[in-house]
Amino acid sequence: MNLLTTALPDTITVDGREYAIHTDFRDWIRFCEMLLDEDLKEEEKVYIALMMYTEEQPDNIQLALKGLTDFYLMAEEVVEPKEVTESEEVEHENPKPIYDWTVDSAYIVGAFQKEYGIDLINIEYMHWWRFKALFTSIIEFDLGERIGYRALDTSKIKDKDERKRLDRIKKSLMLKTNVSDEEIGGVFGG
């Protein structure tokens, strides 16, 4: 989904039918915290998760839950898993959490205020996908860094380990298509 050109969704499609859902970032942070709560039983989590639907809930509980998880992850379509090498498998088996919504809440509030001038405490509403895009920009690479890594010519780096590290970063940020602005400008003979 292109966040620049598409309206943010407020429904989830299950079995070909759209169901209205809560979309405020606070609801989805609570959703995540609920899923991670070890004190809740599985059936309690299912019951609470289905409350994310605002009007009625889908009959197909399995797909209803998958739709919620996909929405949380901002997933649009099922992506076929790529083949991974054994070393990559070991690296990604149990990724360690890098943030916690509760433990880091004061820092998240501060970062949004500092970076964007957005007061998360008093803001009336912010769509989860907008919040997640802004949050991701804070914790990962900003746009300039992303473009810089993509443009980096790692063949000129002498240190083998550093070149390997930068190649991994570059690969993780690689674009699906490789079309320049000049090529786009020439599409209509311009």
Secondary structure, 3 states (H helix, E strand, C coil): CCCCCCCCCCEEEECCEEEEECCEHHHHHHHHHHHHCCCCCHHHHHHHHHCCECCCCCCCHHHHHHHHHHHHHCCCCCCCCCCCCHHHHHHHCCCCCCCCCCCCHHHHHHHHHHHHCCCCCCCCCCEHHHHHHHHHHHHCCCHHHHHHHHHCCHHHCCCHHHHHHHHHHHHHCCCCCCCCHHHHHCCCCC
